Amino acid sequence: MDILKRIAEYRNREKELQWEGTFAEYLDIIKKNPRVAQTAHSRVYNMIAKAGIETDSQGNKKYLFFSKELFGLERAIERLVEEYFHSAARRLDVRKRILLLMGPVSGGKSTIVTLLKKGLEEYSRTDEGALYGIKGCPMHEEPLNLIPRELRPEFEQEFGVRIEGNLCPSCRFRLQEEYGGRIEDVIIERVLLSEDERVGIGTFSPSDPKSQDIADLTGSIDFSTITEYGSESDPRAYRFDGELNKANRGLMEFQEMLKCDEKFLWNLLSLTQEGNFKAGRFALISADEVIVAHTNETEYKAFIANKKNEALQSRIIVMPVPYNLSVTQEENIYKKLIQQSDLAHIHIAPHSLRAAAIFSVLTRLKESKKQGVDLLKKMRLYDGESVEGMADIDIEELRNEHLDEGMDGIDPRYVINRISSALIKTEANFVGALDILRSLKEGLDQHPSITPEQREKFLNFISIARKEYDEIAKKEVQKAFVYSYEESAKTLMDNYLDNVEAYCNWQKIRDPITGEELEPDEKLMRSIEEQIGISENAKKAFREEILIRISAYARKGKRFDYKTHPRLREAIQKKLFADLKDVVKITTTTKTPDENQLKKINEVIKRLVEDYGYTPASANELLRYVGSLLNR
């Protein structure tokens, strides 16, 4: 990569995006592409939609704009986009509300806002997201605001574009002084949104309430020019550099909004209701911007408990952003954070992050009153696994049982800190699940906000995560011991299905070698069915259900295999594993393995490395651990 060449190319691309012309020329652009005059809310929604929307079989939407950085928040994001941005883009009244993201620490609130800000920067550099402003305007004002109110209905009818804002004091002054009221001569330029340049994107962070100045939001008087211009109401004597000024046409992030003094927040009342705000000794100033604030649940509850805040409370749209409740998505969060670090080269054994994710998700779940549903079952359902006796409608009922589920529990930052500790401490070039679980356990003593009762509860969840990992580890090794595992499973299933079909149809089976007709192999069928607890009395119904499923697939032109039926798949796997258990146990625990056993170990290690993502060292460690489990 020639960095200097790439810098030059980047500089040229930025120059090509620049455009400057008169208001008359801007009208030609409007005729060709009315979207350049869209509102800030509409621009944000179109930006999100342009990245792509996927809809699953249940009708749930996944917005690809967020999917690379945020995991497990699909439901919260769908609500955010549909109920706020989509509605606001259609000019419904929610666009006059402050969007307040409310949720626990490290839940993704700041990431959502960061993605929106960075996305707007990039989108404003595309043809679809292009926008224009009056050159020299401190608020990058929409040029159509130049059109007098009396002429707007006629303009809107001809161009199909609505105009809502008023000229800011600075542009009103310049229109008369510099252009002599000739609107058609006003110079217009393309606006490229930039947080660093404070163009269309602003960030406000609260400070000490006693020293907090409204000028941080709305700008301030430039006292050095008062003697020159003679009046505080002269726009030239005012700095339009507050966050509300600079964020016009784009987005303003209001960090930890509810930490601000209540009187300071009252200044937002006019902005949220009428789309304008008061600054200095000027008339109300129009603002077209998305205001996104974020806070935690404790501060929000204190805010709504204060009766003085009722006026502002009614002007806020609250969007809960809970912790992720999917183990697989939690794993993805850890992978992303580790890849961003300087320790990405240290090997993390497969399923190690999953063990940590199981612990995290368990701390966030709430007990269900639904009979037969414990936290583990709930965790599996939320992760998309099939659980016997549970359907999609049951999952929806579970989600609606506790609407605040996911608003507390262990946060991802704590877990990634403990994983980082394990990575730093390792003397080997890898870490395993036990290293990470041990680090999580040690960290509980150092966690400042955990009570003794919570600590006991969390230790129990670590123990459950360890047991879950034990089962995963045993299956991993046993699968690796099966030569051509998929082929073995297919052969066993085909044999089972042949016998089931003969049994249900009162037929016999022909031996493929001798040609002899035999009775269905009851011993084989029961050895598989017993693996998943099918009783003698229930065997007939189970076999008939399998046969009906095969017929249904055949009618649809689909092929039935052992993966299609979750319970049959589990039975086939367990049968294969049961047959191999003794082989695994002997091979992994013998201190001085013979030549045949050593060959088998090397074959398994090779398979774990090539097919399952281990290194030779982590595969050896896994074998030793599973051997100890099987010896218990």
Secondary structure, 3 states (H helix, E strand, C coil): CCHHHHHHHHHHHHHHHCCEEEHHHHHHHHHHCHHHHCCHHHHHHHHHHHCCEEECCCCCEEEHHHHCCCCCCHHHHHHHHHHHHHHHHCCCHHHHCEEEEECCCCCCHHHHHHHHHHHHHHHCCCCCCCEEEECCCCCCCCHHHHCCHHHHHHHHHHHCCCCCCCCCHHHHHHHHHCCCCCHHHCEEEEECCECCCCECEEEECCCCCCCCCCHHHHCEECHHHHHHHCCCCCHHHEECCCHHHHCCCCEEEECCHHHCCHHHHHHHHHHHHHCEECCCCCCCEECCCEEEEEECHHHHHHHHHCHHHHHHHCCEEEEECCCCCCHHHHHHHHHHHHHCCCCCCCEECCCHHHHHHHHHHHHHCCCCCCCCCCHHHHHHHHCCCCCCCCCHHHHHHHHHHCCCCCCCCCCHHHHHHHHHHHHHHCCCCEECHHHHHHHHHHHHCCCCCCCHHHHHHHHHHHHHHHHHHHHHHHHHHHHHHCCCHHHHHHHHHHHHHHHHHHHHCCCCEECCCCCCEECCCHHHHHHHHHHHCCCCCCHHHHHHHHHHHHHHHHHCCCCCCCCCCHHHHHHHHHHHHHHHHHHHHHHHHCCCCCHHHHHHHHHHHHHHHHHHCCCHHHHHHHHHHHHHHHHC
